């Protein structure tokens, strides 16, 4: 049995404040929705979600469901939703396969925040340090037989996301992926 911890945080809008929802327009007394833009704009994120998964490939469907939910709540189109799912699955599976020694249990944590302009995905793990931003871009002009194994997944993440950052801090790998949505 695999356990998935999902923590949902969504502060309600201040009372008597008009809210603009990307999906439904202006409302006078809305129920809190994800991906809402308040007028006047605040510096707080409009969406904040976290997910913790074991470093086990069998937990990947939970990741996909989590990303699908975020994309749906953010009002993203199917194409962008699928691209985000692909990039995040690639990054998370790399952690699951390579961050921890075989047989050692560990976690992959994902924190997602969004505002009206972008989604920010922060992946963290306590596995061995690895900076994917330092990998060489693979030569995609070579045939599959000529190309060395590895590197295509990170290349794919680079192609889908608008920015990628890495740091190793507090004994953790922290990979930050940003995608503009407006």
C-alpha positions, 0 to 999 in steps of 0.5 A, a space after each residue: 500500500 502506498 500513501 500519498 499526502 496531499 495538503 490543500 491550502 486556500 485562504 478565503 478572500 477577504 469579506 466584501 471583496 469582489 473576486 475575478 475568476 478566470 472561468 466565470 467573470 466577476 462575482 460579488 460574494 464568491 466561494 473561494 476558487 482556485 486561480 482567482 484574481 482579486 481586485 486589488 491584486 495582492 502579493 499572495 499566491 492564488 493557488 498553493 498545493 503540496 504533494 508528498 510521494 514515496 520514491 516508488 514508480 507505482 505512485 506516479 498515477 497520484 502525481 498525474 491526478 494531482 497535476 490534472 487537478 491543478 490544471 483543471 482548477 487553473 483553467 488550463 487547456 488540455 495541451 498545456 495540462 498534458 505538457 505539464 504532466 509530462 514534464 513533472 512526471 519526467 522530473 519526479 521519475 528521475 528522482 524516484 529512480 536515481 536520487 536514493 540508493 536501491 531499496 532505500 525509501 525516501 520522499 519526493 515533495 512537490 509544492 505548487 504555487 500560482 498567480 495570474 501569470 505563472 505556475 511554479 513547481 518546486 520539487 525537493 528530495 533528500 537524495 544524493 545531490 544532482 543538478 539537472 541544469 548542468 547536464 549537456 543538451 543531447 544531440 537529437 540529430 543522432 539516431 537512437 543507436 548513436 545517441 548516448 543513453 540519458 539526458 532526453 528527459 531533462 531536455 524535454 523538461 527544458 523544452 516545456 518549462 519557461 525556467 528551471 532552477 536548482 539548488 542544494 540546500 539544507 541537505 535537499 535537492 530543490 528543483 524549481 520549474 516555472 511555466 507562464 500561463 498568461 
